[in-house]
Amino acid sequence: MTYWLINLPFLLVAAGFTGWGALRAGRPGLPSRKRFWAVWGGTTAVLLALTAVFDNIMIASGLFTYSEGNISGIRLGLMPVEDFTYSLAAAWILVPLTVAGPGRAGAAGAEAGPASCEEAGRRLGISEAGTAATERTERGRT
């Protein structure tokens, strides 16, 4: 079995996550579709670049090798192009989950988060002078 056959189901699932995230983007409280695709593209490009650099270093140092019968034979430096599928799957799943996923503002059934840091602090009992624990400690000294 080749690496492409092993990786194909994961790439299809990852592409599904990307489609889901793109459909959710642009809803109230979520980034625009343009912003979604910019983050998605930037993340994918960075992960592909890092994969190309570090896979070549690891293969050159002898950490691992590939059986020629399991790869396509197309290489970028020392690395087979199949190694890029892991980076693609990571970006294509994680970006939609973090940018437009459940729990984000505007998600169905999600409670809206605090409008500001000050509001969040009030909800947690933290004043501008410091944390609630610091205030209790200072009160105990006086």
DAGI-V271840 format. One line per field, one symbol per residue. ss: DSSP state (H for helix, E for strand, L for the rest). A space follows every 50 residues. Layout:
# DAGI-V271840
ss = ???
This chain:
# DAGI-V271840
ss = LLHHHHHHHHHHHHHHHHHHHHHHLLLLLLLLHHHHHHHHHHHHHHHHHH HHHHHHHHHHLLLLLLLHHHLLLLEELLEEHHHHHHHHHHHHHHHHHHHH LLLLLLLLLLLLLLLLHHHHHHHHLLELLELHHHHHHHHHHL
